[in-house]
Amino acid sequence: MKKRAVLFCIIFCLLCSGCAAERQTIVEHLENRESSFSVFSPNPEAEITELLTNRPALQVFLNHITISTGFLRSKLYVQYSDSEISESEVGIANDEKQLAEVLEEQLNRCTDAGAIVLCGQRDKEPDIAALRTDIEKSNYLATMGITAINCSFSSNNFTDDYIMEYQLEYMDSSEKVADARDKVRKKIDELAKEVLAEDDFTTVKNIHDYIINRTSYNEKDDDLMTNHTPFGVLFKQKGVCDGYTYTAKLLLDAAKIENYVVEGTAEGESHVWNMVKLGESYYHMDITWDDPIDVTGQNHLLYDYFLLDDSTMAEDHAWEKKSVPAAEKKYEKNT
């Protein structure tokens, strides 16, 4: 009886050491993208679960694993994804806050595709549109030039994780968008010193005047980067309302003046403009509408839509009031 117990212990130890060795073997097979292989393990599911728990990014590359179990040995059949992302580029998020941080970091890279593993969040599909909006508010350049984030979600039988893969669509090639972002970032850093004044009112006015005096409203150009981003305003001196508005936002951010981008309509057409905080109050500022072109083609610098309250702005603009703070009074200097 004692000999049997000793023999059982020896076999158990060999099996345990064999399982540890097999974990490495499974890793090597998966890294080599082998479609079928055998392992010394009567329970490879547990081995795979532990492996994917320790290296969750591997899940991005695995579409399906089928296991044929035998006595002590098992046969694995693996279907791999077509993803060209490297394991080191896969983001890992344990909650929604981390997901927003990881997504922002990945969008900053300006690549064509990305992937994030949402650990322990199976079937909790995130609202990517809302996340993108939040990122745009705090870090516009991370989203500049992106026209769509096309996501797909999947899971497997080995973990409680959710795998998010996405493709990005841009206004131009990702390389050109990345270059434009870099140029805009450097130009904003340079201009921030030029428009910054001793008081916030003067800084806001300087930003308003700078953009109008150097930009012509243009909707004839088919180049999306020129028309709809600060790149067109800063480097080609033309654009439409979102180019004007986001250029102002970047300069206001650089000046550390609280501001919002207001999305709505003006005379029934889609439109965006800025809202700024001066003192303890908020005001509307539509730089685009303060830059009209007359019948002779000449631009003008106006202040008709500079620091307005809600009631005045609502005469020809409309927006979702709950989306931004209320602008309750007209601006009066030194108030």
Secondary structure, 3 states (H helix, E strand, C coil): CHHHHHHHHHHHHHHHHHHHHHHHHHHHHHHCCCCEEEECCCCHHHHHHHHHHHCHHHHHHEEEEEEEECCCCEEEEEEECCCCCCHHHCEEECCHHHHHHHHHHHHHHCCCEEEEEECCCCCCCCCHHHHHHHHHHHCHHHCCCEEEEEEEEECCCCCCCEEEEEEEEECCCHHHHHHHHHHHHHHHHHHHHHHCCCCHHHHHHHHHHHHHHHCEECCCCCCHHHHHCHHHHHHCCEECHHHHHHHHHHHHHHCCCCEEEEEEEECCEEEEEEEEEECCEEEEECCCCCCCECCCCCECCCCCCEEECHHHHCCCEEECHHHCCCCCCCCCCCC
